[in-house]
Amino acid sequence: MQVFTRISAQYLTQTPTPLAPAPTQEEPRKRGRPATGKRSDDAWIGRTYYVKRSTDLDVEEELLKLKRRGVEIDKSELVDFLMAVWVKWQQGENIDLLLGEFTPRRNSKLD
């Protein structure tokens, strides 16, 4: 270790450090699927609610029936719609019209 302490400053030289490469214009590709779902959409917010298991199974069954008829809707869209209708009902609006627009089911009394 004494050898290093006896080296005089005349033997030390500075070598120029190479410049860092200029950043490229292309952004690196992100891994995985592109973020296109509700989770990455600012209009949607994640929430956790509890429902009875039997209700959840019944909803799954009805959504599957709709899917077989060509109507694509998921649970979050269903819950969002029902909550929005409930708010409008609380504000005094006629929700019968809103519910009729949502479901392809027809009330047999009206036919």
C-alpha positions in Angstrom: 0.0 0.0 0.0 2.9 2.3 0.5 3.7 2.1 -3.1 0.5 3.9 -4.0 1.1 6.7 -1.5 4.5 7.4 -2.8 3.4 7.9 -6.4 3.8 11.6 -7.3 1.2 13.6 -9.2 3.5 13.7 -12.2 2.7 10.1 -13.0 -1.0 10.5 -12.9 -2.7 11.4 -16.2 -6.3 11.9 -17.0 -7.8 10.1 -19.9 -10.7 11.8 -21.6 -13.9 10.0 -21.0 -15.8 9.0 -24.1 -19.0 10.9 -24.7 -22.3 9.1 -24.1 -24.1 8.1 -27.3 -26.9 10.4 -28.2 -30.3 9.1 -27.3 -32.2 7.6 -30.2 -35.5 8.9 -31.4 -37.2 5.5 -31.2 -38.7 4.6 -27.8 -38.0 1.1 -26.7 -40.8 -1.4 -27.2 -42.7 -2.2 -24.1 -43.2 -5.8 -23.1 -46.6 -7.4 -22.9 -49.9 -6.5 -24.4 -50.9 -2.9 -25.2 -52.9 -1.2 -22.5 -56.3 -1.0 -24.0 -58.7 -2.2 -21.3 -60.7 -0.6 -18.6 -57.8 -0.7 -16.2 -55.8 1.7 -18.4 -58.9 3.9 -19.2 -59.2 7.0 -17.0 -63.0 7.0 -17.4 -63.1 3.8 -15.3 -62.1 3.3 -11.7 -61.5 0.0 -10.0 -63.7 -0.8 -7.0 -64.3 -3.9 -4.9 -67.8 -4.9 -3.9 -69.3 -8.0 -2.3 -72.3 -9.8 -3.8 -73.8 -13.1 -2.9 -72.4 -16.1 -4.6 -75.8 -17.1 -5.9 -76.4 -13.6 -7.4 -73.0 -13.7 -9.1 -73.7 -17.2 -10.6 -77.2 -16.0 -11.8 -75.6 -12.9 -13.4 -73.0 -15.1 -15.1 -75.7 -17.3 -16.5 -77.7 -14.4 -17.9 -74.7 -12.7 -19.4 -73.8 -16.0 -21.1 -77.4 -16.2 -22.5 -77.0 -12.6 -23.9 -73.6 -13.5 -25.3 -75.1 -16.4 -27.2 -77.7 -14.0 -28.7 -74.9 -11.7 -29.8 -75.1 -9.1 -27.0 -71.6 -8.5 -25.5 -71.6 -7.0 -22.0 -69.4 -7.7 -19.0 -70.1 -7.4 -15.3 -68.4 -4.0 -14.9 -70.5 -2.5 -17.7 -73.6 -4.0 -16.1 -72.8 -2.7 -12.7 -71.9 0.8 -14.1 -75.2 1.0 -16.0 -77.3 -0.1 -13.0 -75.5 2.3 -10.7 -76.0 5.2 -13.2 -79.7 4.3 -13.6 -80.1 4.2 -9.8 -78.6 7.7 -9.5 -81.0 9.0 -12.2 -83.9 7.4 -10.4 -82.8 9.1 -7.2 -82.8 12.4 -9.1 -86.4 11.8 -10.2 -85.9 10.5 -13.8 -88.1 7.8 -15.4 -85.8 4.8 -15.3 -88.2 2.6 -17.3 -87.0 4.2 -20.5 -83.3 3.7 -19.5 -83.8 0.1 -18.6 -85.6 -0.6 -21.9 -82.7 0.8 -23.9 -80.2 -1.4 -22.1 -81.7 -4.9 -22.3 -82.9 -6.7 -25.4 -85.5 -8.5 -23.3 -89.1 -7.3 -23.9 -91.8 -7.1 -21.2 -94.5 -9.6 -22.3 -97.2 -7.3 -20.9 -96.2 -4.6 -23.4 -96.1 -6.8 -26.5 
